[in-house]
Amino acid sequence: MSKIIAPSILSADFSRLGEEVRAVLDAGADWVHFDVMDNHYVPNLTIGPMVCKSLRNYGIDEFIDVHLMVKPVDPLIKMFIDSGADLISFHPEATDDLDATLKLIKDSGCKAGIAVNPEEDISIAKKYIEDIDLVLLMSVNPGFGGQKFIEPVLEKIKMMRSFIDQSKNNVHLEVDGGINVDNINEVCVAGADTFVLGSAIFNTDDYSDTISALRNNIA
């Protein structure tokens, strides 16, 4: 499976978001990652479906990967799908009926992912491995960007990689939090194929140079 760089727009300059997203994609990024927080499930408030729709209207046609850190999750799923999301990940504890939430996403023609926080067990993701398109392992505690990578998550990445490889489904293993040029190789070797980076890309002077360095380290 090819390696995917998915910049998180949480760290972008929102005063010129369309330009920022176009620039980072032109610099070699693959997906656009949304960190959606509700100041309820996590202690921060970020962006909603109108931002997704505005990027589509701006002309962003590339893959939009939405991570919902909200509770309840179902009401926002349809709104993000209608706004142009290609994949929606959610946390199992944010829904009263995980099967129904997955069905809601898949029946709308959108890809579905399950997100797991650093302190949580990956067994729920393993249970649904044949029914989803992506597993998102958080490598920081969700809520704010710029945090340091939690090293014990590397073992969870290795375990999840093993479960995916044993399955019959082509599932992406995405890791989000504290990834940078210096540690992305270690995350890749552990088994991740999709890498979410925020400040490690958007806080640099040259997106092309940064993304090239990231790719060189996961080659």
Summary of the structure (lengths in Angstrom):
residues: 219
radius of gyration: 15.9
end to end distance: 12.2
largest distance: 44.8
contacts: 735
relative contact order: 0.17
helix: 41%
strand: 21%
